[in-house]
C-alpha cells in the first residue's frame, strides 16, 4: 500500500548543536593535560616533546574527523529543501536553521581544534 500522505518531518535534534564545541573542548583538555602530565612526570626541562606531538596529532585527527562529519551532515540538513533565511515557523525551517547553526559551530570548532594543536608545533620542549 502506497500512502499519499506527506512524509513526517524528522525531529529537530537541537542537541547536535553542542557536539562540535564539545568535541573541541575534549580535544583541548586532552591536549593540555597530555602536555602537563608529560612535562611534570616523564620529561626533564630539555626533553624532546615528540611523544606529546604524536599524541596530540592523533587527538587532532580524531577530533577533526568527528567535527567534519557532523559539519557535513548539518550542511546537508541546512541545504535540504530551501535557501536561507530559515525564518518561517515550520518544522522544516526549524530543522534547516538547526543544521545551519550546527554547520557554523562545526567550522568554528574545527578552527579552534587546529589552533589548539598548533601549540606543539611551536613549542619544542617543556621549557
C-alpha positions as CSV (number, residue, x, y, z in Angstrom):
1,X,0.0,0.0,0.0
2,X,1.3,3.3,-1.0
3,X,0.1,6.3,1.0
4,X,-0.3,9.8,-0.4
5,X,0.3,11.4,3.0
6,X,3.4,13.6,3.2
7,X,6.4,12.1,4.9
8,X,6.8,13.2,8.5
9,X,9.5,15.7,9.3
10,X,12.4,14.3,11.4
11,X,12.7,15.5,14.9
12,X,14.7,18.7,15.3
13,X,17.7,17.4,17.3
14,X,18.9,20.7,18.8
15,X,21.4,18.8,21.0
16,X,23.6,18.3,17.9
17,X,24.5,22.0,18.4
18,X,26.7,21.1,21.4
19,X,28.6,18.2,19.8
20,X,31.2,20.2,17.8
21,X,32.1,22.6,20.6
22,X,32.1,19.6,23.0
23,X,34.5,17.7,20.8
24,X,36.8,20.7,20.7
25,X,36.6,21.1,24.5
26,X,37.6,17.4,25.0
27,X,40.4,17.9,22.4
28,X,41.6,21.0,24.3
29,X,41.6,19.3,27.7
30,X,43.2,16.1,26.4
31,X,45.9,18.1,24.6
32,X,46.9,20.3,27.5
33,X,46.6,17.5,30.1
34,X,48.9,15.4,28.0
35,X,51.4,18.2,27.8
36,X,51.2,18.9,31.5
37,X,51.5,15.3,32.6
38,X,54.3,14.6,30.2
39,X,56.3,17.6,31.3
40,X,55.7,17.1,35.0
41,X,56.1,13.4,35.3
42,X,58.2,12.0,32.4
43,X,60.4,14.7,30.9
44,X,63.1,17.0,32.2
45,X,63.4,20.6,31.0
46,X,65.4,19.8,27.9
47,X,63.5,16.7,26.8
48,X,62.1,16.4,23.3
49,X,58.3,16.6,23.1
50,X,58.0,14.1,20.2
51,X,55.7,11.7,22.0
52,X,53.4,14.5,23.0
53,X,53.4,15.8,19.5
54,X,52.3,12.4,18.2
55,X,49.6,12.0,20.8
56,X,48.2,15.5,20.1
57,X,48.3,14.8,16.3
58,X,46.2,11.7,16.9
59,X,43.8,13.7,19.1
60,X,43.5,16.3,16.4
61,X,42.8,13.9,13.6
62,X,40.1,12.2,15.6
63,X,38.5,15.5,16.7
64,X,38.6,16.9,13.2
65,X,37.1,13.7,11.7
66,X,34.2,14.0,14.1
67,X,33.7,17.7,13.6
68,X,33.9,17.4,9.8
69,X,31.5,14.5,9.8
70,X,28.9,16.4,11.8
71,X,29.6,19.6,9.8
72,X,28.9,17.6,6.6
73,X,25.6,16.2,7.9
74,X,24.5,19.5,9.2
75,X,25.3,21.3,5.9
76,X,23.2,18.7,4.1
77,X,20.4,19.3,6.6
78,X,20.7,23.1,6.1
79,X,20.6,22.9,2.3
80,X,17.8,20.3,2.1
81,X,14.8,21.9,0.6
82,X,15.4,25.6,0.6
83,X,17.7,28.6,0.9
84,X,18.3,30.8,3.8
85,X,16.8,32.6,5.7
86,X,15.0,29.9,7.6
87,X,12.7,32.2,9.4
88,X,9.3,30.6,8.9
89,X,7.6,28.9,11.8
90,X,7.6,25.5,10.2
91,X,9.2,22.3,11.3
92,X,11.2,22.2,8.1
93,X,12.7,25.6,8.7
94,X,13.5,24.7,12.3
95,X,15.4,21.7,11.1
96,X,17.2,23.7,8.4
97,X,18.1,26.5,10.9
98,X,19.5,24.0,13.3
99,X,21.5,22.5,10.5
100,X,22.9,25.9,9.6
101,X,23.8,26.7,13.2
102,X,25.4,23.3,13.7
103,X,27.4,23.7,10.5
104,X,28.7,27.1,11.6
105,X,29.6,25.8,15.0
106,X,31.4,22.9,13.3
107,X,33.5,25.4,11.3
108,X,34.4,27.4,14.4
109,X,35.2,24.2,16.4
110,X,37.4,22.9,13.6
111,X,39.4,26.1,13.5
112,X,39.7,26.0,17.3
113,X,41.0,22.4,17.3
114,X,43.6,23.4,14.7
115,X,44.7,26.4,16.8
116,X,44.9,24.2,19.9
117,X,47.1,21.7,18.2
118,X,49.5,24.4,16.8
119,X,50.9,24.8,20.3
120,X,53.0,21.7,20.0
121,X,54.2,22.8,16.6
122,X,55.8,26.0,18.1
123,X,56.9,24.6,21.4
124,X,59.6,22.0,21.1
125,X,60.3,21.2,24.7
126,X,59.0,21.5,28.2
127,X,60.8,24.7,29.0
